[in-house]
Amino acid sequence: MPLKSINTFTVVFMFSFAFLILFFSGFLEFPSAPPSFRPTTAAAINDLTLSVGKSPPDPFIDLVGAFKKWDSQVGCAWFREKHRGLIQNQNNHRSNGSSSLQEDGGDCGGVGELKLNHVSVLVKGWTWIPDNLDNLYSCPCGLSCLWTKSPVLADKPEALLFETTTPPLQRRDGDPLRVYMDLEAGRKRSGLEDIFISYHAKDDVQVTYAGGLFHNGRNYHVSSYKNNDTLVYWSSSRCLPQRNQLAKKLLSLLPHHSFGRCLNNVGARDMAISFYPKCANDANMIPKWWDHLHCAMSYYKFVLAIENTMTESYVTEKLFYALDSGAVPIYFGAPNVWDFIPPHSIIDGTKFSSVEELASYVKALANDPVAYAEYHAWRRCGVLGNYGKTRSASLDTLPCRLCKEVSRRGGRNARA
């Protein structure tokens, strides 16, 4: 028996010694940590979690395949843990009175309690408010809300809504409340309204551009194929000098397709249909260039989104279109854009020291499927951050939110 114990010890010792020789000679190695755990030197740029460009180039074209690689090397558990404190941080941010999004104030009683159970809003002047917003809404707190452009249906409205024209000069007791909406970058009150609607949290009612009503009538085919020869989609038909100059400088460094009227390099605004036939809505109808906007974007890894004006909280559909299409936006615009969007969902162009540095990063990201897939992790892992509140404050929910404000003020019963 003692001899057997010695033999066992000898065998274990010999195997351990052999293992150490193989390990230190490089034949064996322990698995390395996933790429997302590597320290980065560019942490200040877009909160990078991956060492982009450190892995061998992999010019992938299949988005779903990139997702699978990210799942195997990183995964949702890590992504959720990384952003676990986001909601608490946002609560602290709001308590300091510096929120970029309004609190709805869901209480039905107490301060600002509802004074009317039913409110009708008659839309008097508008530009792009879609017709299918017209409806009778069942809102929280037992409030019903009629939003309509018909003076027949709202023959005795509690409020009149004006967008393109200014409200009446005077409001007498018993008249409807005057509501004025301005979602343009300048955001100016008419001076005649009782309630002001705009994109900023400081205004009476806030509206974001993140709603689904902007999607009406469009082809929402999303392609898994990502063009690796032409990386960037850009479309603009309002050729503002400052925006054109920035786009021209960046796009000169990246392979791109430029649709629209500005810097067009594809021949016509509707060339996307020729490039991507699946984006056609109806073969019997003459397409408009915006009908296939989202579908065409989905074939590109990146969409360049530059706001007309770069001012606080002015985050328009340019960014949300790109997010909805499954592309990664390269964004220039509102300095507080991260208050409106999911974590790690865009490339913030303003965080780079030069367009050359930005272009180099975009090229490296295009050849790194795991790093690229992380820009989609928010939607796949359910980490929305403040984006949930952005959607809740969109045009889609405006009728109930406006009716609630009108009810709190008493509608026609409010003193002039």
N, C-alpha and C positions, 0 to 999 in steps of 0.2 A: 504493500500500500504506500509506504513512503516514497518508493521509487516512482510510482505512478504520478504522485504529486509533483515530483521534481521534473518529470517529463512535460507535464502540463504547463508548468511555469516556464520551462525552456521554450516551448512552442509559442506561448503568448509573447514572450520577450522577443523572439526572432521576428514574429509578424509585426510587432510594434516598431522594431528597429527598421524593418524593410519599408513600412509605411512612411516613416519619417524621412528616409532617404528619397523615396519617390516624391513626397510633397515638396521638399526643399529643392529638388532638382527640377521642379516645374511640371512633372508629369501629372500630378494631382493638384487640384485647387478647390477651395470651398466656393460655393455660389456667391457671387457678388450681390450687393443690395440692388434693388430696382433702380433704374436711371433717375427716377424722381427724388431719390434720397441723396443724390450727389450734391455737394455744395456747389453753388453757382457764383460766378463773379459778376453776374448781371442781375442780381436780385432786385435792384432798383428799377429795372426795365420790365414793366408789365408783370411783376411778381412771378418771375420765371421759376418753374419747379423742375425743369429738365435742362441738362447741359446740352442745349441745342448745338448740333454740329460736331459733337464729340464722338458720336457713333459713326461707323462707316456709312457713306451716303446710300440711301435707299429711295430712289425716285418712284415712290408708290403711286398707283393710279386708282386703287380700290379703297374707298373710305371705310367700308365695313371690315375689310382686312386690317386696316390700321386700328380700328376699334378693338379687334381681337388681340392684337399685339399689346395694346395698352392694358387691356384687361389682364393679360398674363404677366406683365412686367410691373404694373402699378396697381390698378384696381380701385373700385369705388370706396372701399373701406378706408384706404389711406386718404383719398380726396375728401371724404366727409370729415375725417378727423382733422385734416389740415384747416378746414373752414368751419370747424365746430363753434368757434367763438364769434362768428360773424354776426349772428342775430343779436347776441348780447351787446356786442360793440355798437350795433345800430340802435339798440334801445337806449344806450348811454348817450349816443350822438343826438337822438331826438330829445332826450330829457334836458339837454343843454340849449334847446331852442334853435338848433341850427340844421334841422332836417331839411332835405330837398324835396320831400314828399309829404303831402298833408296827411294828418291823422283824420280818419273819417269820423271818429267820435260816435261809436256805435250805440251809445245809450239812447233809449227812446224817451226817457223822462229827464227831470232835473233841468239844469241850465241848458237853454237852447232846445227845450222840448218842442215836439211837433204841435202846431196849433190847428192844422188842417189834416184830415184823413185822405183827402183827394186833391191833387193839384193837376191842372192842365197848363201846358206850355205851348204857346203858338209861335212857331218860327216864322219871322217876318222877312228877314233878309239873310242870305247865305251864299257861299260859293261852293264849297266842296262837302258840306254836311250831307252824307248819303241819304237817299230817299228811304232806304229800308231801316233807318233809325226810327222812322215813324211807327209808333206802336203804343199799346196800352200796357204798362208795366206794373207788375206786382212787386213792390219794394219792401225792404225790411221795415219793421215796426208797424205793420198793418197799413202802410201808405200805398195808395194807388196813384199812378202817374201817367197822364196822357201827354205824349209828345207828338205833335203833328204840325204839318205845314198847311193844314186845311182850316180856314176860318169857319167852315160849316161844322166840323167835328168839335172844334174848340170855340164855340160861339161866345163863351164867357170865360176867357182864360184868366188864370191867376198871375201869369207872367208872359211878357213878350220878349222873344230872343232876337237880337240883331247881331249880324256878323259883318256884312258888307256896308250896311247903312247905319247911321247913328240913331239912337233912340229919340223920342219926342223931347222937346225942350223942357216941358213941364209935366209933372205927374200930380194929378189932383187926388184927393181922398176918394177911394172907391175904384180908382184906375188900376190896371194890372201893374205889377212891378216891372221895371225896365231892366233887362239883362243884356249885357254887351260882351261879346267874345272876340278876343284878338289872340291868335296863336302864332303870329309872326314874331320874328326875333326882336323887333322894336318894342312890342307889347305896350301899347299906350291905351290908357283909359279914355273913353269918350268925354268924360266929365259930366255926362247926363244919366249914367246908369245907376241903378240901385244895387246891382250885383255884377261883379266883373269876373269873367272866366278867362284864364290864360294858362300857360305852361308852368308857371312858377308857384311854389308852395305859399308864397306870401299873399297871393291873390285870393279872392273870396272862394272860388272853386277852381281847382287845378285839373288840367287835362293833359295827359301824355299821349304821345304818338304810337304807343305800343299795342293798340287794340287790333282785334280781328276784323273790324269793319273796313280797314284799308285793304283787305284781301278779296273783296267781292269781285267776282267775274274774272279771276285770274287763274292761270294754269299752275297748279301746285305740285306737279311732278317733281320729285327730288331725285337727282341722279346719284348713284353710288360711285359712278365713274368720275374721277377728278383729272382734268387735263393737266399733264405735267410739262407740256411744251409751252403752253400759255397760262401763266400763273394767276393773273389778276384781271378781274372784271371791273370796268369803269363805265358809267353811263351818266351823262349830264347834257342838258340842252339849254341851261341858263349859264352862259359863259361869262361868269364873273371873273375879272382880271386876277384878283388875288388867288382865288381857288384854282383857276386855270394854270397859273404859274406854278403853284405847288404840285398840282397833278402832273404837269408836263415834266417837272424836274424829277419826280419820283418814278413815273412810268418810263422815262428814258433809260432807267436802270433795270427795269424788270420786263420780261415778256408779258404782253397784255393784249386784250381786246378792248377797244374804246368805242362804245355804242353812243347813241345820242348825237347831238349836233356839235358838241365841243370835243376837239382833239380826236375826231372820229378817224379810225384807221381800218374800218371793216367795209366801208363803201356806202352803207345806208343804215338808218336807225333800226330797220326791221330785219337786219341780216341774221339775227339770232335764230329766227325761224328756219332759215336755210342751214345754219350750222347744226341746229338741234330740232329736228322735225317733231319730236315728241312734245315740244312746247306749244304747238299749235292748238288752240282751243277748239275751233270748229272750222273744218275745211271750206264750208260754205260762206264764211264770214271774212271780211277783210280785217286782218289783225291790226290792232293798235300796239305800239311798241311796249306799252306798260302791261298788256295782257300777259306777256310771257316773261315779265321781269324776274320773278322769283325762280321760275324753272330754269332760265338761262344762267342765272347766278350759281345754281347748284352744280354746274359742271366745272366751276373754277374753285381752286383752293382758297382764293382770297378775293374780297370785294373792297375796293377803295371807297370810303365814305367820308366826304368832306362837307361839313355844314356850310351854309351860305354865310352865316355869322357865328363866330365862336364866342359865345357868352354863357353865363351860368344857367344851368338847367334847360337850355335849349337843345334838346336831344330829339331829333326828328325821325321820320320814317326811313330816312336813308340808312340809319344804323339798324333799325329793327327789321327792315326788309332783308338785310344781309344775314342777320342772326336767324331769321325764320327760314332762309333758303338752305341752311346747312353749310354755308361758307364761313370763313373767318374774316371778320371786318378789320381793315386797317383804317383806324379812325382818327380824324382831326376835327375837334369841335369843343363841346362844353368841357370846361376844366374839372367839373364835378361829375363827369359821365359815369364814374363807378357807383354813384348813388342810385343809378337807374338800371343797371344791368347785372347779369350774373357774374360771379367771380371767375376770373381767368377765361373770359369769353371773347375778348377783342385784343388786338394789338394797338396800343395807344401810341400813335405816331409822335405825340408831343414829348414822350419820355426818352426819345433818342436824341443824341447830340447832333446828328446830321441825317439827311436823307440817304447818304451813302451807307451809314451804319444801319439804318432801317432796312434798306434794300438787301444788305448782306444777311441780316437776320431773317428776312422773309425767304430768301433763297435757301438758307440752311434749314429752316423750318419745313420747307416744301420737300426736302429730302430726308426728313426724320418722321416716320409715321407715328411713333410713340409720342413724340413731342407735339405733333400736330393734333393727334387724337385728344390730347389733354385739353385743348381749347373747346372740345365738345363734351367734356366730362360733366359739366354742370347739368346738361339736359338728360344725360344718360344716368346720372347718379342722384338726380333730384335735389341738387344744391342750387337753389334759385337766388339766395341772398335777397337783396332789395327788389329784384325783378318781379317778384310776386306782387308787391305794392305798386310797382310801375304799371303792371297790367290792370290792377284793380282801380287805378286812377285814370284809365284810358277813356277814349271817346265812347267805347262800348257801354260804360257804366254811367256816363254823364246824365242821362235822363233821370235816373233815380237820385243821384247825388244833387242835381240841381233842384229837383222837386222837393227834396228834403230841406234844402236851404230856403226855398220859397215858403215851405210850410212853417219853418221856424220863425220866419219874419211875418207870417200872417197873410201872405198873398195880397189880395185886393184890400184886406182889412188893415194892412200896415198904414200907419200915418204918413202922409206925404211930407 
